[in-house]
Amino acid sequence: MSEYLLQMNGIVKTFGGVKALNGIDIRVRPGECVGLCGENGAGKSTLMKILSAVYPHGTWDGEIFWDGQPLRARSISDSEAAGIVIIHQELTLVPDLSVAENIFMGHELTLPGGRMNYPAMIQRAEALMRELKVPDMNVSLPVSQYGGGYQQLVEIAKALNKKARLLILDEPSSALTRSEIEVLLDIIRDLKAKGVACVYISHKLDEVAAVCDTISVIRDGKHIATTAMADMDIPQIITQMVGREMSNLYPTEPHAIGEVIFEARHITCYDVDAPKRKRVDDISFVLKRGEILGIAGLVGAGRTELVTALFGAYPGRHEGEVWLDGQRIDTGTPLKSIQAGLGLVPEDRKRQGIIPDLGVGQNITLAVLDSYSKLTRIDAEAELGSIGREISRLHLKTASPFLPITSLSGGNQQKAVLAKMLLTKPRVLILDEPTRGVDVGAKYEIYKLMGALAAEGVSIIMVSSELAEVLGVSDRVLVIGEGQLRGDFINHGLTQEQVLAAALNQSDSHNNNDRKTA
């Protein structure tokens, strides 16, 4: 009998003559967690779609052995019946159904006559949540009543209910807080102890190092190396992923900071669901020419609400003034903001950044389509020229600009959204979580681009939940807590502890007056 629960040998997958995977080998033992690492577009998600039979047997070359026997799954139901369950980056829960109903979706327990056996499903759902160390969850409530961390646990409960022997987690922590991530990693450790195998896909390499026993790296559709985590460190993983050493994760591009060109005055945002509650409470700040301004704060502090209000995209009631070059500008809608010289790369690219039904190129030129119009026609040659230049400038991996944008990896979709905003030639570029779900190589490229834009005189506002990123690329840092401005620091020797102290409104955050700006 094989020591491996899973063996994938020589996997090849081709799309339109282009090899997305070219001879990939992966092996997983029972109770082992394998970290699958690679840059955006390396082929990680494609490989897992083959394993979970999203791409059924016969649509790819190679062989898969499961418990020593050939696996020829022709549907997701076949792979789940074998015990292989995938949890996608975008959760597949139905918000209005209860926790229990979501856990049993497609596998409902019924009474004679076909009626739902709700008591049995509730009892089993409660047992599963106890197993996941969430004994106080009311499984009868709609899943929409719970936050992202709890919803991720519901997805894991769904997988366990399907008697998963191999759990595939694709970017499971992208929307979780630090404390929720720790809970998730503890649960994976418990599952490993019970013999459940895991494949963990994440760009957060500290998580990979914390929970994985083995690291398999793929690059450009090829298997690079499989190494025990005990023999690796994070810089070595990065080197294998990108094919070169990266001694500095946060490149610094020299850029001169000029005079104040942008002002936000008395920005206040009211909660969409509770209109009397302020999500942003009377925040004012300035931004200088060529300056990179980082905005830090805990989840729920009001950072996204602030920047979407500046851009005219906040869905609720909001107040305040936006000034550019000493003149008050109209930012009542995103179109007016773009025309005034602002650009926004939104936090949620899937819902707010791309049009899924359009191609890569059409998404890139969407905000400036009128500049290619001649009477009632589009100058396709000029448009295609701009698309090609932006694809090259951002090193965007796509076989063709005519491919659906949803065929790209998450990181390359993010680059397309960034290219769309850059074509508007913004004076002030707002980046909300610009590197979420993006690999270290692409992050490096985005940081380099930010530095180059700042050197050209573009002013940048960047919201990020990663404090190391904020401190690594910003000239100045605003700290927001509970909707209020808690600190405005020059980034000279600024530490994560000082930023957190300010976010939590602790008194020692006020002992750094030498770092505060006027």
N, C-alpha and C positions, 0 to 999 in steps of 0.2 A: 504493500500500500504506500502511496506517495506521501512524503512528509508535507507536501504543499496542498492546501485547500484549493488554490487557484494557480493555474499556469496559463499564461498567454504567450504563444510562441510565434514569432515572425509575422506580426500583424501588419497588414498593408491595407490602406484605405485610399481610394482615389476619387477626387471630385473633378469632373470635366477635364480629365487628362493630367491634373495636378495631384501629386502624391502628398496627401495630408499626413499620412503615417507610412513610414518606410522601414518595416522590419522591427517592430517594437516587441520586446520581451519583458514580461512582468510576472513575478512570483510572490505569493502571499501564503504564509502559514496560518493555521488556526491560532487565534489569540494575538496575532501580530498586527501592528499598525504600520502600514507603508505610506510614507509621504511621497506623493507624486508631484514633482516640482518641474517648472519650466516657465519660460516667458509666455506672454500672451501670444496665442497663435502657434504655440509649440506642438499642440495636438492632444493635450491632456483631456479636454472635454470630449473630443472625438473618440479617444480610446475608451473612455468610460461609457459612452453611448453604444459602443460595440459590445462591451461587457454586459450592459444592462438590456441589450437587444432593441434599443431605440433604432439602431442600424442592425437589422436581423441577419442571421446566418445566411450566407450566400451573397451578401452585398459587400463583402470584404474578403481578403485572402489571409491565410494563416490558420492557426488552430487554438482552441481554448479547451483546457482540461479542467474539470471540476471534480474534486475528490478522486482524481486519477482516471476519470472517465471523460470521453469527448463530450463537450457541451455544444449543442446546435440549437440554441434558442432562437425562435422565429418571432417572438413577441415579448413585450415587457412582462406579460403574465407568465411566460415560460421561465424567464430569468428569476422572477420573484418566487415561482414555485420551487426553484432550485435552492432559494435562500439568498439571492443577490438583490439587494435593495439600494437604490440611489436616492439621496436627498439633494435636490438641486439648489443652486444659489438662490433662485426665486422660489419661495415657498409655494406649495400647491394646496394650500388650505382654502376652504370655502368660509369666508368670514362670518356669514349669518348662521352657519350650522354650529352645533355645540362641539365642545372638545371631543366628547365620546363619539358623536356622529362622524367627525373628521377622522378619528382614529380607525373607525370601522368602515369608512367609505369604500364601497366595492366588495367588502367582506362582511356584510351585515349578518348579525345573528337573528334568526327568525323563529317564530313559534309555528306550530302546526296551522296550516291555512295561509301562511305567508306573512302574517303580521310581524312587525319588528319586536324583538325581545329586548326592549330598552333596559329593564332592570339588569339583565345579564351583561349587556354592553357597558352600562355604567359601572357595574362591579368590576369588570375586567379592566376598564379604562382607569379606574381608581387604583387598581393593583399595579398597573403599568406606571402610573405617575409616582406611586410610592417607590417602585423600583428605581425610578429616575430621581429619587430624593426630592419630589415635589408633592408631599402628602396633603398640602392644604389647598391644592387646585380644585375648584368646583368644576367637574367635568360636564355638568349640565348647562353651564353658561356658554353663550356664543364665543367662539375662539377670538373674535374681534375685541373682546373685553380684556385680552391679555397682550402684553408687549412683545417685541421681537424675540427676546430671549426665551420667554415661555412658549411662543409659537414654534421656535426651533425645537424645543423639547417635545412638543406635540408631534412634530414630524418624526422625531426619533422613536417616539412611542408607536406611531403608525408602522414604522419599520420593524420594531420588535414584535408587534402584533402579527406581522407577516412571517414571523419566525426567521428573521434575518440571521444568516451565518456569516455574511460578508456585507458590511455597511460602507457605502461609498458616500463620502461627505465632500461636496463641491463648494468651496468657499463658504463654509458653514457659519463663520463669525463675522461676515462683512457688515452686518447691520446690528451687531451686538455690542454692548458696553463691556468694559474691562472685567467687571465682576461677573457678568453673564458668560463671558468667554472662559473664566476660571471654572465656573460650574460645568460648562460643556466639556472642558478638558478632563475634569474629574470623572464625568460620566463615561467618557471614552476609555479612561483607565479602568473603570469598573467593568465595562463591557469586555475589554481585553482579558481581564482576570477570569471572566466567565467563558472564555473561549471564542468570543465573537471577533472576527477579523475585520479590519478597517482599512480603507484607502482614503487618505486625507489629502485633499487638494486645497492649498492656500498659498497666497502671496505673503502672508504674515509668517515669516520664517522663524520667529521666536516661538510661535505656537507649534510649528512643525518640529522644531528641536525639542520642545517640551514633552510631546506626546508620542512621537513616531520612533519605532525601533529601527527602521530601515528607510533609506532615502533612494528613490529612483528618479533620475533626472532625464528628461527628454528635451531635445533642442531641434527645431525645424523638422519635426516628425521623425527624428532618429533617437534611438536609445543611446545615451551618453555614458551612464554609469549607474550601478546599484551598489550602495555602500552602507554598512552599519552606521547608525547615527553616532554610536560611541566612538567611531573613528573619524567623525566629521565635526566641523564647526560651521557657523553661518557664513562666514566669508568664503569657505570652500564650496558650499552649496551655490552661492552666488556666482563664483567663478565657473562652475560646471554649467550653470544655467545660461550665462551670457557669453561664455567662451573667452572671457578675458578677466583679468583681475580688476576689481573696483575698490581702490584703496579709500576713496572718499565718496560716500553715498550722496552727499549734498554738495555738488559742485558750486563754486562761487564765481560768478561772472562779474568782473568789475563794472560798476555802473554808477554814474554820478546822480546824486539826488538834488533836485532843484527846488523851486519855490512851491508853495501850496497852490494846487490847481483845482482841488475838489473838496467840497465840504458837505457833510451830512448834518442837518440841524434838527434836533428835537424829534428824532424818529421814534414813533410809538405804534405798536401793532397790537390789535386786539384778537383774542382767541376766536377762531372760526366757529367753534361749537359753544363757547361760553363768552359772548360778546362783551361782558363787563370785565373779564380778566385780561390783563396786559401780558402779552408774550414778550414784547420789547417795550421798555419803559424809559422814554425820553433820553435816547442816546444821541450824542453829538460827537463828531470827530472830524479830523482833516486828513488829507492825503497829498503828498508832494509828488512832483513830476519825477518819474523814474524810480519811485519808491515801491518796495514790496512790503505790504502791510499784512501781517498774519493775524487772524482772529481765532483765539483759543477760548475754551470753556467746556464745561461738562455737557453731556448729552441733555438736550432739553433746555439749554441755557437761553436760547433765542437767536443763535447765530444765523441759521438759515432764514428765519423770519426777517431778520434785519436786512440781509443782502437781497432777498427777493423783493422786499419793500422798496429798496433803493432802485431796483430795476423795473418796478411796476408790475411784478408778477405775484405779489402776495395776495392770496384769495380772500382774505378777510379785510375788515376796516383798518385803515392805517393813516397816520398823520405825519407831517414833517416836511422839510424842504431839502432839496438837493441842488447844490450850486457847482458850476464848472466855469473856470476862468472868471470868477467874480460875478457871474450872472446866474440867476436862478433858472433852472431848466425844467421842462415838463417831462416827468417820468411816469405819467399816468398809465401807460401801457408799455409792454416790452418793445413794440415797434417805435414808439416815441423815444424810449430810452436809447435804442440803437441809433436812431437818427440824431440824437443829441451827443452821441459819442461814448456810450456805455456798452459793455458786452458782458454776458453772463453764461458761464458753463455750469449748469444746474447740478444739484446733488444727485438726483435720480435720473440718470441718462436714459433708462428704459422708458420712463413715463413722460419725461419733460425734455429730453435732449434729441431724440431721434424720431423719425417717421418710419415705423417698421416695414411698411409696404413699399417704400422707395429704395432705390439703389444707393450705393455708397456715395457716388458723385452727386446725385440729386440732393442727398442730405447735406452735403458740404456747401452747396451753393444756394440753399433754400432761403437764407436770410438776405441774399443780395441778388436775387433772381432778376429784379428789375434792371440791374446794371448790364445785363446781357440781352435785354429785349430790344427789338427793332420793330416798332409798330406792333403788330400782333404776333410776331415770331420771336423765337429765342435764337440768338447767335450761338449755335451748338459748338462751333469750332472754338470760339473764344471761351465759352464755358468749360469745355473739355481741357483747354490749356490751363485755366486756373485750377481745375481739379487736379491735374497732373502735377502742377507745381506744389500744391498743398500736400498731396500724398508723398511727394519726395521730401519736402521740408520737414514733415513730421514722422518720416520713416514708417508710414502706415502700411501694414502688411495686407494687401489684397491682390488677388490674381487679376481682377478687373474692376474698374470704377462702376461697371454696370451690374455687379453682383448685388443681391439684397444685403442691406446693411446688417441684418440679423445673422448673416452667414459669417460675420467677423467675430473674433474673440472680443470679450468685454473691454479689454484694454485698447484694442484697435477701434472699437466703437467710440470709446472716450476720445481718442485722437481725432476721429471724424467730427465729433461735436466741437472740439477745440478748434479744428480747422474752419468750421462754419463760422465761429465767432471771430476768428482772426481775419477772415475775408471782409468783415464789416469795418476793419481798421479802427478799433476802439481806442479812445484816449485813456479810458479806465476799464480794465479787464477784471471782472469778478470771477473767481474760481471757487466753487463750493465743493469741497472734498474732491479735488481734481485727480487724485491718485487712488481713489477707492477701487479695489478689485483690479489693480494694475500691478504688474510684476516689477521687480527692482530695476531691470534694464530700461523699461518704459518710463518708470518714475524718474530715473536719471535724465532721460531725454526731455521729460516735461520740465524738470528743474532747470536744465540748460536753456531751454526755450524761454522760460520765465526770466532768467538772467539776461538773455539776449534782447528780449522785448523791453526790459527795464533800461538796458543800455541805449535803446532807441528812443527812450523817453516815455514809453507806455507806463502808466501807474497801475499797480496790481493789488487787488485785495484777495487774499486767500484764506478760506475757512478750512480748517482741518482738525480732525479728532486725534491725530497723532502729534503729540507734543514735540517729539523729536524732529518731525518734519517742520513744524512751525518754527522751531528754534534754528533748524538747519538752513532755512532759505529766507527768512524774513529780516528786513532791516529794522522793523518796529513791530511790536505785538500789542494788540488790544485784547483784554481779558474780559469776558462777559459771564455774569452769573445771575441766574434768576431774572433774566431780561434787563439787567442793569450793567452799565459800564463799571467794571471793578478795578481796572488798571490800564495804563497806557505806558508801555515800557520801551525804551531804546534797547535793541538787542545786542548789548555789549556785556558779555559774561552773564547773561540772564540764564537762570536754571529752571528745570521743570518744577522743582519744589516751590520756587517763587511764584511761578504761574499758577500752580495748583492752590497755593495759599491765597492768592488774589481771587481765584475763582470761587473758593470756599468762604471768602470774606474774613479771613483770619488776620489778626492784627499785625502779624509779622510781615505781611505783604506790604504794609505801608512804611516799612523801614528801609525802602529802597528808593528814596526820593532822588538820589543821584542818577537813577536810571529812568525816572519818569520824564516824559516830555512836558513842555509847558502846555 
